[in-house]
Amino acid sequence: MGYLGSDVQLFTLSTGRKVAKTRLATNEYFKTKSGERSQHTEWHNLTAWGPLAERMERQLAKGVQVVIEGKLVHRSYEDKSGNTRYQSEIVVSSFLTPKSSNDDTAVSEE
């Protein structure tokens, strides 16, 4: 569970398949050795495919609280300079967001 750090960007691949990308911020709260309350924010890349990607783009926006379910994927690629880069992302299989009526809306990949 976290907050979206950017609006969902929806792309259409040359095959016609849709893909959505965004970022999720999760927070961890803890006390320091001196007893002060502190916070650590971790950022996660999110990717969704097909109809789920389109629903995410329609229903989510920057700053919205969301619960994400998915698979953690690690991959590597070579950048333009020839350096190997590593990236981790969550491939979204479903998400849950609060509505203004305090009901929850669950959306999953079908």
N, C-alpha and C positions, 0 to 999 in steps of 0.2 A: 504494500500500500504506500502511496506517495502522491506527489503533485507533479503535473506535467510542467516541464520547464520550457516548452515551446508548443506552438500549434502543430497539429498533425499535418505532415506534408504527404500528399497522395501523388504517386507517379504511375504512369502507364508504361509498361515495358513494350518492346517491339512486338512481342507475342500477343499483346493485348491484356496480359495479366496485370492486375493492380497490386501495388505495394505501398504501404504507409510506413512512415518513419517519424519518430519523435523521441523525446528524452523524458525520463522520469527521475525525480529527486526523492530520495528517501532519507529520513533523518534518524540519527541515533543520539539519545540524550544520556549523559553520564555526569558523575561528579568527579572533579579533579582531586588530586592528592590534598589540596588545600581546602576541599569541601565546596568549591564553587561549582555551580551547574554549568555544563558546557554542552555544545552540540556539534556533531559531525554530519555533514551532508555527503551522501554518495550519489553519483549520477549513473544512470543506466540507459543504454540505447535500446529502444523498442522497435520491432519490425512486425508488421502484420501483412497478411496476404489475402487476396481475393475479396469476397463480399465483406469479410470482417474488416479489412483495411478501409473499405468505403464507409462502413458504419462508424469506425473510429473517427474518420475525417469529419463526418457529419455531427457526431455527438460529443466530441471532446475538444477542448480548447486549452490554451496555456493557463496554468493556475488551478485547473480542476483537480480535485482529489479523485483518485481512481485506484481500484484494486485490480491488479494484473495477474493472470495465470498464464504460464507458458513454459517454454523450454529454454534453458540457458545454453547458448551456442558460442564456441570460441573458434576463431578463424584467423588466418594470416594472409597477407597479400603484399605485393611489391608495389611501392609508391613510384611516382614519376622519376625519382632520383635513384631508383634501384635498391632502396632500403626496405628490409622486411618489416612490416608493421603488423601488430597484433590487435585484434578487436574482439570484445565480448558483447553479446547482445541477447536480449530476451525476445524470442519469437513468440508472439502473443497467440494464445489459443482462446482466451476469453477475457472479458473485463467487466467490472461492476462499478457503477457510479451512483452517487446520491442524486435524487431528484429534488426539486424545490418542495414537493409534498412530503418529503422524508421517506418515501418509498424507495426501494432500490431497483435498479434496472440492470439485469444481467444480460450480457450479449456474448455469445460464443460462436466459434467457427463451426460451420455445418458441413 
